[in-house]
Amino acid sequence: MKQIMIPGTQGNLAVLEAGHGSDLPIVFLHADSGRASQWAEVLEGIGQDRRVYALDSRGSGDSSPAINSDYSYEGRAEDISDLVATLELERFVIVAHSGSGAVALEYAAKHVDQVAGIFLLDPATDPRAIPTDVRASFLQALKGPASLDAQKAFFASIAGNNAQTKARVLEDCASVDAAARLGFATALANWNPESALDAWKGPIFLLVSVPNDNPNALHVLRPTLPHAVVAGSGHWIQLDQPHRLEQEIRRFMTSIE
């Protein structure tokens, strides 16, 4: 596995690259305020027989903050376009964690000829179910000097019981640009998942943690969405149960190919 830097529309983008083979490659997108290295264990496994790429989103990990300060889902979809153009990917699958599932759906709806399928890992639930004042309060906290503390407190509450996972997630959070942190949360707070789901007609699968298997989950909004629920994991299933995730991704790839 190696890291490469590619020129992005809004700044340089860091990409972890691994694997080989001629089968469908996979592009991995990390959660909001995360980084590509959270996929490392899964990349090593899947990369044994196909090409895999994990992108540090703009303002995250080793990628540059967006020059135009655009952290919307449309803006972040441009990062995928930059990756695809630089690496000359013709057709691929997207595996997206948490809020980046919205980025995957945004990109795929406009590039149906390129995206062979979408695998959503513990996607964000419907933010419209969160009271308006609660959403506004969190965004306000992210605007202040204690922005990182507010983000870490939220992540600690959903990371689960694995101490190593929690420590890693909180450390990675600190590498995210403050403006990006706020931009990611703002995009999610205003997201309408129904229109995003309706726009994608291709293959899709959801792997969901027990806490996110609730009345506001995407697979409840759209009961026809194929999904599975993983017990014994927090929000970062790829860190808690990388082998289970690898199995589910391989099963999804087989169903497409």
N, C-alpha and C positions, 0 to 999 in steps of 0.2 A: 504494500500500500504506500502511496506517495501523495503528497500535496502538490498541486499545481495552481498557478495564479493565471486567471484569464481576464482580458479587458472587458469590463461591463459598461453598459450605457451610462451608469451613474457612479462608476468607480470600479476598482479591481475587485474580483471575486475569487475567493479561495475554494478549491474543490479537492476533495479526497478522491483518488482514483485507484481502482484495484480491479483484478480479474482479467479474464481473457475469454475468447470464444466468439462465435458468430451468432449465437442466439440473441433474442431480444435483450438489450441492455436495460438497466434500471437506474433511475435518478431518484435519490433519496432527499427529502426535505425535512429539516429538523423542526421542532416546536418553536413557537415564539420565544424569544429570549433564550435560545439554546445555541448549539453549534454542531457542526457536521460530525465531529469526533464521537458524538453520542451514538452514532451508527457503527462504530469501528468493529465491534464484535460480530455484528450481522454482516458487514461488508466482507470480512474475512471468510465467513462461511459461504455466502452466496457467490462471492468472487472466485470460488474454486472452478466454476464452470460457465461464468458469464461476466461481462463487463459491468461494473457498478461505479456510480459516481454519487458522492454526497456533497451537497452545496452548502457553504456558509452563506446564509442570506445577507443581503446588504445590511451593514451596521452590526453584524454578528460575527463572533469568532475572529478570523483573520481577514474577513472581507471589509472593504472600505465603507464608511457611512455613505448614504446616498447624497450625491451632490445637490440634488433638488429637494432633499428632505422628504421624499415621497415614500412612505412605508405602507401604502394601501395595498390591497391584494392585486390590483391591476399593476401597480408599480413593481411589486415583488415578482409578478409573473414575467416581467421583462428580464429578470435575472435568469429565469429558465430559458428564455429566448436567446440570451447571450451565451449561456452554456451550450445550448443545442447548436448554435451557429459556429462557435469556436471548435467544438469537438466533432462537428459534422455528423450529428445523430439524425438518422432518418426516421426511425420508429422506435419507441421505447415505452416502458411502463414507469409510472410515478408511484413511489411509496412516500406518503406524507404523514407526519405526526402532528397531532393536536391542531392548533390553529392554522398550520400550513396546509391542512386539507383544503381550506378555502382557496389558497393560492393554486393548488393542484387543479381544483374544479374550475377556477377562473381561466387558467391556461388551457386546460383540455377542451373546454367548450369552444375555444377559438382556434384550436389546432387538432381537430378530430382526425386528420390524416396522419398525425405524428404520434398521438397518444394511443397506445394499444390497450391500456387499462389503468385503473387507479385503485391503489390499496391504501385505505385510510386506517392509520393506527391510532386508536383511542381519540377519535376526532372530537373537537370542541362541541359541546352541546349547544342547543339553541340559546343564544344570549338574550333573546327577547323575553325569556322566562325570568331573567334576573331583574329585580325592581330597578327602575330608572335611577333612583337616588343612590342605590348601591353601586351601580355602574359609574355614575358621576363621581362618587366619593373615591373610588379606586383610581380613576383617571386623574383626579385632582391630586391624589397622593403621588402619582407618577410624575407630576409636573414639578414637585418640590424637591428640596435638597435631600430628602430621605427616600428618593425614588427607588434606589437599589434595595433598601431595607424593605420597602413595601412589596416589591417583586419577590424578594427572597421569602418573605413571610407567606405569601400566597403559594409559592412553589413548595415550601416546607409542608404546607397543609395538604397537598395532593400527591406528594412523592411516595407515600406508602411507608412501610416499616423497615425497608432495607437501608441501613445507615450509610453504606457505601454509595448507593444510588443517590440518596439525599445530599450527601457531601459533594458528589460530582456535579449534580444539577445546580446547586447553589454556587459552586465555583465557576461553572460555565456561564451562569447568569451575569457574573461580574464582568465578563468580557464583552458585553453588549453595550453599544453606544446608548447614552441616555435618551437621545431623541428617537432612536430606533425602538427602544423599550416602550416609550409612550406611543409611538406610531403604531406598533403592533397591537397594543391593547385597544387603541382607538378604533382600529379597523375591525377587530373582533367585536367590540361593544356595539358596532353599528351594522353587523353582518345579518343578512337575511338568508339562512341556509336553504330555505325552500326553493327560492329562485335559482340558487347555485346548483342544487341537486337536480332540478328539473331541466337545467340546460345541458347536463351530461347524459347521453344515452348509451354510452359504451359500457364495457365490463367494469364492475366495481365490487369491492369487498371491504368490510369493516371488521377490525379486530378490536374489541372493546374491553376495558377493565370493568370490574364489578361496580365501582362507584359511578362510572359513566353509563351504566346500564339502567337508565332512569327515564321517567316520562318525557324528559326534554331531549333525549338522545335522537340522533339523526335517523336511526333505524326505527324509531317510534313515529317520527314525522312521516317517514316513508317505509311502511311495513314490508314492502317487497324487497328492500335492500338486503342482500345476503350478508350475514354477519355471524360472528362467534364471540363468546364472552370468556375472558381469561380470569380465573380466580387466583388469588394470592399474589397480586401485583399492584403496584401503584400506577401512576400515570405514565411512567417511563418503562413500558413493557420491554423495550429493546435492551434496557440495562438490567432489569429484574429477571427476564426470561428470554434471553436472546435465541436460544435453541428452539423454543416454541414458536417464536416469531419467524425464524428462518423456515421452519416446517410449513407454516401457514403461507408465507410468501411463495415458497416452491410449489405448493398446491395451487395457488392462484395462477402462477406462471404456467403451470401445466394445463390448466383449464383454458387459458388463452391460446397457447401454442398448439 
